[in-house]
């Protein structure tokens, strides 16, 4: 056993000597240096980060097709999703992001904050898959959902980006901002507005997202938004419309970007309101030093091992020349010694 081990060790040293002489040892070391890369090593570095919670309105009005990006007659929700995707992609590596949806007066966080670069493919897949079917309630209270979103962002020490058309159901003439105002200054935030200026009918969609009709005043009443008109509408025959003028107070069947409403919640929250027509508008709005901070952040460490491997490869590449230089130096010293 001892003899076999000694024999093996002798062979190993012979091969090692040959590898050093011909320079192949450096290529072997380069391969070994790259081995940890398969395990996606991470390191903690002091970095400028922009930790952000993106909150997306998925209420019924976000299905209105009055957006011209990426093509004419695109629905508002598509632009909101693209804005989140491009917005996340623009954040510095090391930043943590999370995504939430709101409908009714609730804001539901889909996942806890994740480092944006390492987890971007997974987060992007979640955002791309968002649709109206995830809505858990038909009503929409933009102000209340923003209030809840600020609390969720504060809890996680994140900035807030809140995307909505400002359309509420049941409609209110002005937002009630008492609770919202109390949270002013608690987090850094941004409100992104989507939707056109002209009132558009709110579409009804089938399971393939094809428009099969539009909401009517009667539908809005049957949803419970106007209890005082409910009895009159229920008395109508199927498909029958109420007499002209009866339902004039009902507005929930149409929608546009509610500029006045959004400006009011922007003022109350202290968040800048930016109207977006393309994802680039969102990216530009996010370029704000107030949203950035220095922190120890998780960063990709694969480049360190790649650099070490590159050093070994260069050594292997130039090994014969390096040996020649050292050999010449030894020869020169020997000659000098002989002269003395």
C-alpha positions, 0 to 999 in steps of 0.5 A: 500500500505504501509502495503504491502510494509512493509510486503514484506520488512519483508519477504525479510529481513527474506530470506536475513538473512537465505541466509547469515546464510547458505552461499547461499548469496555468490553464488547469489553475484557470479552470479550477478558479472558474469552478466557484462560478457555477455556484453564483457566488455573492459578496457584500459591497457598499453600493448606491441602491434604490430599493423600491416597491412597485404597486400596480392598479389592476382595477376594471378601468385599467382595461381601457384601451387608450394608450399608444404604446407599444401600439395604438389602442393598448390597455392601461395595464399593459403600459403599467406592467412595461413601466415596472419592467423597464423601471426595475431594469434601470435600477442599480444592481444591489437594489431590492424590489418588490411588486404589489397589486391594488384593488378595492382599498387593499394593496397586496404584496406579491413577494418580499424584496429581492435583489433586482439583478440576480432575480430579474428573470423571475420578477419579470415573469411575475410582472408579465403574468399579471392580469385583470383576473387577479382582481379580488374585488370590483371596487377601487379606492385609489386614495385608500390603496395608496395609504396602505401601500405607503405603510407596506413600503415603510415596513420594508424600508422601500421607496414607493412607485404607485401606478394608476389611472386615478379612476375610482369606483364608486366615483368620488368628486374629491379624495379624502386625504386625512389618513394619507396626509398623516403619512407624508414624508414617511417614505420617498415616493412617486405616482405614475399616471396612465390613461388618456384624457378623453372619457372612454367606455370601460370594456367587458372582456372574455377569458381570452381578453377579447372585448365582448361589450362595454359597461353601461350606466345600468351595470354600474348601478347593479354593482351597488355604486348608487343604492338610490337608483338600484330599485329603478334599474332592477325593475327594467327588463333584461337589456332595457335602458333607463329613461333618459336623464334618470341615471345622469349621476352615474359615471363609473361606466366610462373612464379617463385619466383622473388628473384632478384626483391624482394631483390632489393625492400627489399634494397630500402624499408629497409624491411627485405625479408623473404622467407616463405615455411610454416606459421611458417616461417611468425610467426618467422619473426614477432617475432621482438622487432622493430615491437612492441611498448607500448601503451594503448590498449583495453583488455578483462576485463571479467577476473576481473568479473570472479575473483570477482565471484570466490572470492564469490564462495570460500566464500560460499564454506567455509562459515560454517567454517568461521562462526565456526572460528568467533563463537569460537573466540567469545566464547573464549573472553566470557570465558576470560571475565568471568574469569576476 
